[in-house]
């Protein structure tokens, strides 16, 4: 159950929780209260007393959306959390080449284990994300990979048939790619460069031909004589770079990228030095 900062600041919260448990006839250890880092913005004795009062009831406490708010490790020394919930922003893109998210998740898991806490990876939607967070040691997983939110009626029906949930979802969050060897022209700040696309999807492409391009560099990519798209370099390695398009490319009726159906652009004249490095 999520507890807002306003609810957490209410001195009557422990009594409200106790009454709710009694009315529902639920054991305290079956209730987990999710609290965000923002409750520590007013770090005072009242915060510490509230934690002690809630733990005295016997409920579990989870630190929600870890890493996105106040982000001080000091409160972990005293706040009696049972679990750290890793925000979905760290799960998104964690399986992509060059992403640091996996290292951050691993660090949070190590921290939680050292403090005797469990971990939940939030927002898991694809099988490769599920494989990664399992490999990194997350003790729990939350996300659409198992089920989308259910109404109380549907949830009761599911519970009546058993608690097993099977992971279902796409293998990867990345759009399917088409392999090719296609000439394109990259325009950066008025300078134009010849390059080759090795594979492409609706959302990005692998391009080679420019050396040591800084991540974050923005290009206009001429895919065809009549099709230009804006793209941002997300990673580079020697003469290869992965770019993300500002807008998804359209598919034709056969399911292929419509932009590469036209004639490739004509090559541009460029000197060897400018072709080797951008930025």
C-alpha positions in Angstrom: 0.0 0.0 0.0 1.4 3.4 -1.0 1.7 6.0 1.7 2.0 9.6 0.6 4.2 12.1 2.5 1.0 13.9 3.7 -0.3 10.6 5.1 3.0 9.8 6.6 3.1 13.1 8.5 -0.4 12.4 10.0 0.2 11.5 13.7 -2.9 9.3 13.5 -1.4 7.0 10.8 -0.4 4.2 13.2 -3.9 4.0 14.6 -5.5 4.1 11.1 -3.2 1.2 10.0 -4.0 -0.8 13.2 -7.8 -0.4 12.7 -7.5 -1.3 9.0 -5.7 -4.5 9.9 -8.3 -5.4 12.5 -11.2 -4.7 10.3 -9.7 -6.8 7.4 -8.5 -9.5 9.8 -5.0 -9.4 8.1 -1.8 -10.3 10.0 0.4 -7.2 10.3 3.4 -8.9 8.5 1.2 -9.4 5.4 0.9 -5.6 5.0 3.7 -3.7 3.3 3.7 0.1 3.3 5.5 1.8 0.4 7.1 5.1 1.4 9.0 7.4 -1.0 12.2 9.3 -0.2 10.4 12.6 -0.1 9.3 11.9 3.5 12.9 12.6 4.5 12.8 16.2 3.3 11.5 17.2 6.7 14.1 15.1 8.5 13.2 15.5 12.2 12.2 13.5 15.3 8.7 13.2 14.0 9.9 11.1 11.0 11.9 8.8 13.3 9.0 8.4 15.7 6.6 7.5 12.9 8.9 4.8 11.6 9.2 3.3 15.1 5.4 3.4 15.6 4.7 1.7 12.3 7.3 -1.0 12.9 5.9 -1.6 16.4 2.7 -2.7 14.7 4.5 -5.4 12.8 4.0 -4.2 9.2 6.7 -4.2 6.6 8.2 -1.0 5.2 9.5 -0.6 1.7 11.4 2.4 0.3 9.7 3.2 -3.0 11.3 4.6 -6.2 14.8 4.5 -4.7 17.3 6.8 -6.4 14.9 9.3 -7.9 14.1 11.6 -5.0 16.0 12.9 -1.9 18.8 10.3 -2.7 20.7 10.6 0.6 22.0 7.3 2.0 22.0 8.7 5.5 18.5 7.7 6.3 19.2 4.1 5.5 21.3 4.0 8.7 18.3 4.4 10.9 15.0 4.0 8.9 13.8 0.4 9.5 13.1 -0.6 5.9 12.5 -4.2 5.0 12.8 -3.6 1.2 14.2 -1.2 -1.3 12.2 -0.8 -4.5 14.5 0.1 -7.5 12.8 2.7 -9.7 11.7 1.7 -13.1 13.9 4.4 -14.7 16.9 2.2 -13.9 15.3 -0.9 -15.4 14.4 0.9 -18.7 17.3 0.6 -21.1 19.4 -1.5 -18.7 19.9 -4.1 -21.4 20.9 -1.7 -24.1 24.6 -1.5 -25.1 26.5 1.2 -23.2 23.9 1.6 -20.5 25.1 2.1 -16.9 21.7 1.1 -15.5 22.7 -2.5 -14.9 25.7 -1.3 -12.8 23.5 0.9 -10.8 21.0 -1.9 -10.1 23.8 -4.2 -9.1 25.1 -1.5 -6.6 21.6 -1.0 -5.1 21.2 -4.8 -4.7 24.6 -5.1 -3.0 23.7 -2.2 -0.7 20.4 -3.7 0.2 21.9 -7.1 0.9 24.5 -5.5 3.2 21.7 -3.9 5.2 19.6 -7.1 5.3 17.0 -5.7 3.0 15.1 -7.2 0.0 14.9 -5.6 -3.4 12.2 -5.2 -5.9 12.9 -4.2 -9.5 10.0 -2.0 -10.7 8.7 -1.7 -14.3 9.9 -4.9 -15.7 8.2 -5.4 -19.1 10.4 -7.6 -21.3 12.0 -11.0 -20.9 15.6 -9.6 -21.3 14.9 -7.1 -18.5 13.6 -10.0 -16.3 16.7 -12.1 -17.1 19.0 -9.1 -16.2 17.4 -8.2 -12.8 17.4 -11.9 -11.8 21.1 -12.2 -12.7 21.9 -9.0 -10.7 20.2 -10.6 -7.6 16.9 -8.7 -7.2 14.8 -10.7 -4.9 11.4 -9.5 -6.3 10.1 -8.3 -9.7 7.2 -6.0 -10.4 5.8 -5.0 -13.8 3.7 -5.8 -16.8 5.9 -8.9 -17.6 3.6 -10.8 -15.2 0.3 -8.9 -15.3 -1.2 -5.5 -15.9 -3.3 -3.9 -13.1 -6.5 -5.9 -12.4 -9.9 -4.8 -11.0 -10.7 -6.2 -7.5 -13.2 -8.7 -9.2 -10.6 -10.0 -11.7 -7.9 -10.1 -9.0 -10.2 -12.2 -6.8 -10.9 -14.6 -9.7 -7.2 -15.0 -10.3 -6.5 -15.7 -6.6 -9.2 -18.4 -6.5 -7.4 -20.4 -9.2 -4.0 -20.2 -7.6 -1.1 -17.8 -7.2 1.1 -18.9 -10.1 2.0 -16.1 -12.6 3.9 -16.8 -15.8 6.1 -14.1 -17.3 4.7 -13.1 -20.6 6.0 -10.3 -22.8 8.4 -9.4 -25.7 11.9 -10.7 -25.7 13.3 -7.2 -25.9 12.2 -3.6 -25.6 14.1 -2.7 -28.7 12.1 -2.6 -31.9 12.9 -5.4 -34.4 15.7 -4.5 -36.7 16.4 -5.0 -40.4 19.9 -5.8 -41.5 21.2 -3.9 -44.5 24.2 -2.2 -46.0 22.8 1.2 -47.2 24.6 4.4 -48.0 23.3 7.5 -46.0 24.5 11.1 -45.5 24.8 12.6 -42.0 24.5 16.4 -41.6 26.0 17.9 -38.5 26.2 21.6 -38.1 26.2 22.1 -41.8 29.0 19.6 -42.4 27.9 16.5 -44.4 29.5 13.1 -44.1 29.1 9.8 -46.0 28.2 6.8 -43.8 26.6 3.3 -44.0 23.6 1.9 -42.2 24.3 -1.7 -41.0 20.9 -2.2 -39.4 17.8 -0.1 -38.8 14.5 -0.2 -36.8 11.7 2.3 -36.4 13.5 3.9 -33.4 17.2 3.8 -34.3 20.0 2.5 -36.4 23.6 1.2 -36.3 25.7 3.4 -38.5 29.4 3.1 -39.4 31.8 5.5 -41.2 32.5 8.2 -38.6 35.1 7.9 -35.8 34.8 8.7 -32.1 31.5 10.5 -32.2 30.6 11.9 -28.8 27.3 10.5 -27.3 24.6 13.2 -27.5 25.7 14.5 -30.9 22.6 15.3 -33.0 22.5 14.6 -36.7 20.2 15.0 -39.6 20.2 11.6 -41.3 19.5 11.6 -45.0 18.0 8.1 -45.5 16.7 8.7 -49.0 16.5 11.5 -51.5 13.1 12.5 -50.1 13.5 11.4 -46.4 15.5 13.1 -43.7 15.2 12.3 -40.0 16.8 13.8 -36.9 18.8 11.4 -34.7 20.9 11.5 -31.6 24.1 9.4 -31.0 23.6 7.2 -27.9 26.9 5.4 -28.1 29.9 5.1 -30.3 32.9 2.7 -30.7 35.6 3.5 -33.2 33.8 4.1 -36.5 30.4 2.7 -35.3 27.6 4.5 -33.6 24.1 3.8 -32.4 21.6 6.5 -33.0 18.1 7.1 -31.8 15.5 8.8 -34.1 13.6 11.7 -32.7 10.4 10.2 -34.2 9.6 6.6 -35.1 9.9 5.7 -38.7 6.8 4.6 -40.6 6.4 1.0 -41.8 5.0 0.1 -45.2 2.3 -2.5 -45.8 4.9 -5.3 -45.8 6.2 -4.3 -42.4 9.5 -2.8 -43.6 10.9 0.6 -43.0 9.3 2.9 -45.6 12.1 5.4 -45.5 14.7 3.0 -47.0 12.5 1.9 -49.9 13.5 5.0 -51.9 16.8 5.6 -53.7 19.8 6.2 -51.4 21.2 9.7 -51.3 24.1 10.7 -53.5 27.5 10.7 -51.9 29.0 14.0 -50.8 32.5 15.3 -51.1 34.4 15.2 -47.8 38.0 15.2 -46.8 39.6 12.3 -44.9 40.1 14.3 -41.7 36.5 15.5 -41.3 35.2 12.0 -42.1 37.1 10.5 -39.2 35.8 12.5 -36.3 32.8 14.6 -35.5 32.3 16.9 -32.4 
